Amino acid sequence: MSRQRIAPQTGIAFGLDRGASLRVTDPLGEQVADLIAFSRDDPKEWLSTGRTLDYNSTIRVTTGAVLYSNRSQPLLTITGDTVGRHDLLYTPCSAEMFVLLYKTSGHHPSCFENLATSLAHFGIEPDQIPTTFNIFMNVEIAPSGALQVLPPLSRAGDYVDLRAEVDLIVGVTACSAELSNNHRFKPIDVEVWPGPVPPPTR
């Protein structure tokens, strides 16, 4: 097993073998983690939130749900989930988003930048990064269709477990958007296991 802590407003990328398990943990609570995955054999195949919504027939994916690729192939299966509220709609926060929505000036760390930097080591270019699976992100949809981002429901120690169905390249961030994380930036922990992940000691 390997474990790594992702510092606030940063990200990492790594290989995940078929059959291996990934645990994404919120160690302090109310922190979103953006996750994206690409087929190691052909990075033009990537995790598609649209296909995932389509084939699961829900925006509330949780234990038992399969995350599909743009080629309709299973990439990851959620094998454990202590929160049950995540997002498949929002793109990773970006420099442009902070200017347009937050009215910021100057540099602001972003999930898109952190993913692009980390995934570049695997030859994946920024334009290949699609909408992410936003673990612990709490989004409500009003009857009008309006979206509202609320504080994550995750508490310290909550986690999501995922099993790789093919050899993957995975990127994960500790999200940099103030609104998504109840205006506090915290770390995210990732653990990789060669097989099924054992029950946590909590």
C-alpha positions in Angstrom: 0.0 0.0 0.0 1.2 3.5 -0.7 -0.2 6.7 0.9 0.3 10.3 0.0 -1.1 13.6 1.3 -2.1 16.2 -1.3 -1.4 19.6 0.2 -4.1 22.2 0.0 -4.6 23.7 -3.5 -2.3 21.2 -5.2 -2.6 18.0 -7.2 -0.8 14.8 -8.1 -1.0 12.2 -10.9 0.0 8.5 -10.8 -0.5 5.1 -12.4 -3.2 2.8 -11.1 -3.0 -0.9 -12.2 -6.1 -2.9 -13.2 -7.6 -4.5 -10.1 -5.9 -2.0 -7.7 -7.9 0.1 -5.3 -7.7 3.8 -4.7 -9.0 5.4 -1.5 -9.6 9.2 -1.5 -10.0 10.4 2.1 -11.0 13.8 3.4 -8.8 14.0 6.6 -10.2 17.2 8.1 -13.7 17.5 6.5 -15.4 19.7 4.0 -12.7 19.4 1.3 -13.4 18.5 -2.3 -11.1 16.3 -4.4 -11.3 16.5 -8.2 -10.5 13.2 -9.9 -9.9 12.3 -13.5 -8.6 9.1 -15.1 -7.2 8.1 -18.5 -6.6 4.7 -20.0 -2.9 4.0 -19.8 -2.9 2.2 -23.1 -4.5 5.1 -24.9 -4.9 8.4 -23.1 -7.4 9.5 -25.7 -9.8 7.4 -23.7 -10.8 9.2 -20.5 -13.3 9.3 -17.7 -16.5 10.8 -19.1 -18.9 12.2 -16.6 -21.6 12.4 -19.3 -21.4 8.7 -20.1 -21.3 8.0 -16.4 -24.5 10.0 -15.8 -26.1 8.3 -18.8 -25.4 4.7 -17.9 -26.0 5.0 -14.1 -29.2 7.1 -14.7 -28.4 9.3 -11.8 -26.3 12.3 -10.8 -25.8 10.8 -7.3 -23.2 8.1 -7.9 -22.1 6.1 -4.9 -21.2 2.5 -3.9 -21.7 0.1 -6.8 -21.7 2.8 -9.5 -19.3 2.4 -12.5 -17.5 5.4 -13.9 -17.4 5.0 -17.7 -15.0 6.3 -20.4 -15.8 8.4 -23.5 -15.8 5.0 -25.3 -18.4 3.6 -22.9 -16.0 1.2 -21.2 -15.8 0.8 -17.4 -12.8 2.6 -16.0 -13.5 2.6 -12.2 -16.0 1.1 -9.9 -17.0 2.8 -6.6 -16.6 0.0 -4.0 -17.0 2.1 -0.8 -18.5 5.5 0.0 -19.1 7.0 3.4 -20.7 10.3 2.1 -22.8 9.5 -0.9 -22.8 13.1 -2.3 -20.4 14.0 -5.1 -20.6 16.0 -8.3 -20.4 15.0 -12.0 -21.5 18.3 -13.5 -18.8 20.9 -12.8 -15.5 21.3 -14.6 -12.3 21.6 -12.6 -11.8 25.2 -11.4 -9.6 27.2 -13.7 -7.8 30.6 -13.8 -10.5 31.8 -16.2 -13.3 30.7 -13.8 -11.8 32.7 -10.9 -11.7 35.8 -13.1 -15.3 35.3 -14.5 -17.0 34.1 -11.3 -14.8 35.2 -8.4 -13.7 38.5 -10.0 -10.1 37.8 -8.9 -7.0 39.4 -10.3 -3.5 37.9 -10.4 -2.7 34.2 -10.0 -5.1 31.9 -8.2 -4.3 28.2 -7.8 -6.8 26.0 -9.7 -7.6 22.3 -10.1 -7.2 22.6 -13.9 -3.7 24.0 -13.6 -2.7 21.4 -10.9 -4.1 18.6 -13.0 -2.4 19.9 -16.2 0.9 20.2 -14.4 0.8 16.8 -12.9 -0.6 15.0 -16.0 2.1 16.5 -18.2 4.5 14.0 -16.9 2.4 11.3 -18.6 2.2 13.2 -21.9 -1.4 14.4 -21.3 -2.0 17.9 -22.6 -4.3 20.5 -21.0 -6.9 20.2 -23.8 -7.3 16.5 -23.0 -8.6 17.3 -19.5 -12.4 16.9 -19.4 -15.0 17.4 -16.7 -13.8 15.8 -13.5 -15.5 13.5 -10.9 -15.6 15.9 -8.0 -15.5 13.8 -4.9 -17.3 15.2 -1.8 -18.6 18.2 -3.8 -22.1 19.1 -2.7 -24.3 20.5 -5.5 -28.0 21.0 -5.3 -30.2 21.4 -8.4 -33.3 23.6 -8.0 -36.6 22.9 -9.8 -35.7 25.7 -12.1 -32.5 24.0 -13.0 -30.3 26.5 -11.1 -27.2 25.0 -9.5 -26.1 25.8 -5.9 -22.8 24.8 -4.5 -23.1 24.0 -0.8 -20.4 23.0 1.8 -19.4 19.3 1.4 -21.1 16.8 3.6 -17.8 15.0 4.3 -16.5 14.9 7.8 -12.9 14.1 9.0 -12.0 10.6 7.9 -14.8 10.2 5.3 -13.6 8.4 2.1 -14.4 7.0 -1.3 -13.0 3.7 -2.6 -12.5 3.0 -6.3 -11.4 -0.1 -8.1 -9.5 0.2 -11.4 -11.1 -1.8 -14.2 -8.2 -1.1 -16.6 -4.7 0.2 -16.3 -5.1 3.9 -15.6 -3.4 7.2 -15.2 -5.2 9.1 -12.5 -5.1 12.8 -11.4 -6.4 14.0 -8.1 -6.4 17.4 -6.5 -7.3 19.1 -3.2 -9.7 21.6 -4.7 -8.8 25.3 -4.9 -12.2 26.8 -5.2 -13.4 28.7 -2.1 -17.1 28.1 -2.5 -16.7 24.3 -3.0 -14.8 23.9 0.3 -16.7 26.2 2.7 -14.0 28.8 2.2 -11.2 26.8 3.8 -8.5 24.9 2.0 -7.4 21.6 3.4 -5.5 18.5 2.3 -6.7 15.3 0.7 -5.2 11.8 1.4 -4.9 9.1 -1.3 -4.0 5.5 -0.7 -3.3 2.9 -3.4 -3.7 -0.8 -2.7 -2.7 -3.7 -5.1 -6.1 -5.3 -4.5 -9.3 -4.7 -2.6 -8.9 -2.0 0.0 -9.2 -3.2 3.6 -11.7 -1.7 6.1 -10.4 1.5 7.6 -9.3 1.8 11.2 -11.4 4.7 12.5 
